[in-house]
Amino acid sequence: MPRSGVVEFVGREEELQNLHQLLPDNKQVAIAAIAGMGGVGKTELALQYAIKQRETYKGGLCNIILKCFESA
């Protein structure tokens, strides 16, 4: 998982809680997508969630970065 360069992550507690409600802490595979305009902090939100909840998911966490490309 990439390391975050953020020293203090504030103001997104509601989003972190919503994400936690989407991802059950059981042995099933769960997937959640974070959507929004570029630059609003989607990747940082995912990283901060993974950092804060890493003990909850003993099987591990995966971060997949998807990019869209238009065909010519």
N, C-alpha and C positions, 0 to 999 in steps of 0.2 A: 504494500500500500504506500502511495507517495506520502511524504511528510509535508505537513502544513507549516508554512512560515508565519502563521498568525500567532501573535503573542497572547492576545486576549480576544475571545470570541463572545460578543455580547449582542443582546437584542433579538435573538432568534430562538428563544426558549419554546415558544408556541410551535414553531416549525419542527424543532427537535422532538417535542412531545407528539405531534401528529405523525411524524415518521416512525416513532417508536410504537405507536398504536397500529400502524400498518404492518409492522414486521413482528410476527409472533416469536416468542423466545422458546420454541420447541424444536424438535428434531426434523421438522419439515423444511423444505426449501421455500424461501419467500423472496419475492422480488418487488421492489418499489422503484418507481421512476420519479425523478424530480424534474419538473419542467419550468421553464421561464425564459425570459429574454436573456441575451448574452450579458455577462457582467454583473448579474444580480447576486451571485454567490452560491450557485447550485453545487458546484464541486466542493467548495469549502464547507457547506452544510453537510454534505455526505461524509467528508473527511472528519469533521467534528463529531458527527454522530458515531462513526466507527471508533474514534478515539474514546469517547465517553462510554460506549456500550460494549467494548471489546470483551469484557468479562461475561457479559450476558450470552454471547454467542460463542460457546466453547469450540464449535466446529469450524469457526473462522468466518470472515467477512470478505466479500469480493467487491471490488470497485471496477466497473466496466465503463469506459468512456466511449460513447458513441458519437460519431460525426457523420453528418449527411453530406454527400457529394452529388452534385447534379451532373448528369451525363451530357456530353457535348453533342 
